Amino acid sequence: MFLVIATMVWGGLGFTLREMFSEDDRILGMPEEVQPEPITILEKGK
């Protein structure tokens, strides 16, 4: 029983550290970030 619990704890720790230090821009479980489009503001009277 100890080995099962220890394996789950160390496996979870390893997974967490790998995700934390990965250079991947994507975050696990988060939706993709939408890049905002630039807005052109027109002056009045033109």
C-alpha positions as CSV (number, residue, x, y, z in Angstrom):
1,M,0.0,0.0,0.0
2,F,2.9,2.4,0.8
3,L,4.4,1.8,-2.6
4,V,1.1,2.7,-4.4
5,I,0.7,5.9,-2.5
6,A,4.4,6.8,-2.8
7,T,4.3,6.2,-6.6
8,M,1.3,8.4,-7.0
9,V,2.8,11.2,-4.9
10,W,6.2,11.2,-6.6
11,G,4.5,10.8,-10.0
12,G,2.3,13.8,-9.4
13,L,5.3,15.8,-8.2
14,G,7.3,14.9,-11.3
15,F,4.3,15.8,-13.6
16,T,3.8,19.1,-11.8
17,L,7.5,20.1,-12.0
18,R,7.7,19.1,-15.7
19,E,4.7,21.3,-16.5
20,M,6.0,24.1,-14.4
21,F,9.4,24.3,-16.0
22,S,8.4,23.5,-19.6
23,E,9.1,26.1,-22.2
24,D,5.7,25.4,-23.9
25,D,3.5,28.5,-24.1
26,R,0.3,26.4,-23.7
27,I,-0.9,26.0,-20.1
28,L,-2.5,22.7,-19.3
29,G,-6.3,23.1,-18.9
30,M,-6.4,26.7,-20.1
31,P,-8.1,27.8,-23.3
32,E,-5.9,29.2,-26.1
33,E,-5.1,32.9,-25.8
34,V,-6.7,35.1,-28.5
35,Q,-4.4,37.8,-29.8
36,P,-6.3,41.1,-29.9
37,E,-6.6,42.9,-33.2
38,P,-5.3,46.5,-33.3
39,I,-8.0,49.2,-33.5
40,T,-7.7,52.2,-35.7
41,I,-9.4,55.3,-34.2
42,L,-10.6,57.8,-36.8
43,E,-10.6,61.5,-36.1
44,K,-13.9,63.3,-36.3
45,G,-14.4,65.4,-39.4
46,K,-12.5,63.3,-41.8
